[in-house]
Amino acid sequence: MSKVLIFGHKNPDTDTICSAIVYNNLKRLQGMDTEAVRLGEINDETKYALEYFGVDVPRLIENVSEGQKVILVDHNEKQQSADGIEKAVVKEVIDHHRIANFETAAPLYYRAEPLGCTATILKKIYNEQEVTINKQMAGLMLSAIISDSLLFKSPTCTVTDKHIAEELAQIANVNIDEYGLNMLKAGASTTKKTAQELVSIDAKEFVLNDKKLVIAQINTVDADEVINRQEEIENVINQEITSKDLDAFVFVITNILTSNSEVLVLGEQKDKVAASFNKTLVNNIMTLNGVVSRKKQVVPQITEEFNK
């Protein structure tokens, strides 16, 4: 019998990778034959966390075969999942996002909570099942919460996320602020990344009222590093629009120090995207002050506009 594969979404972020590893650890402790895998290359932030806590990078897979048993973490939408997911057997889902275009042929364990991070849910599951959390797993869950909450600055962050992060920091024996800032900065350097890497490192596809969009995000400590490469980035985005038949591509450039975002929008529906925020694009760009969360401050607004 093949292993049950545990994975998060394509273009994996820190929560996706860490949650897959952490849930795999729990399942294996409970006697299940599972393996944490990934659907894409890890980013520098995630690499920093894994190296800091001495954890190996999961194996890369590109698709799943018919009948393959899987557990999904940090996502549920099929276009964000592994190629062939519609033929796989989804046994469980642990997620903190909206639920969309998801159905299965058989019953499953599905846990979705409106928290800032999937890893927060996993910490609750460890507690409920009375499983001891070691330093490595605590460190990975803490890293995921710091990443998804931008060190508790994101509006997606709840009191529960912060409380659990503090508990995990004690187990992992790290200072949250010091470790968190170093981890975020590790992932915020953009100068060595290609334009293709910038727009794809954290990109998610959405289908909104029959319109197909990609909403990508990059965190930085200097938005001008990215904006100054606009022509190069637009060339890559236009190629993505053509190859994937997109109606719009939304590229959110978030400054983790100021908690503001510059948003580059291209595609036939770009003005409709801007209208979601009562903005007008200037040279394809709009500024969104106080916006750091794609999940809570970008996707819902665009979804509402496109569903009118």
Buried (B, 14 or more C-beta within 10 A) or exposed (E): EEBBBBBBBBBBBBBBBBBBBBBBBBBBEEEBEBBBBBBBBBBBBBBBBBEBBEBEBBEEBEEBEEEBBBBBBBBBBBBBBBEBBEEBBBBBBBBBBBEBEBEEEEEEEBBBBEBBBBBBBBBBBBEEEEBEBEBBBBBBBBBBBBBBBBBBBBBBBBEBBBEBBEBBBEBBEBEBEEBBBEBBBBBBBBEEBEBBBBBBBBBBBBBBEEBBBBBBBBBBBBBEBBBEBBEEBBEBBBEBBEEEEBBBBBBBBBBBBEBBBBBBBBBEBBEBBBBBBEBEBEEBBBEBEEBBBBBBBBBBBBBEBBEE
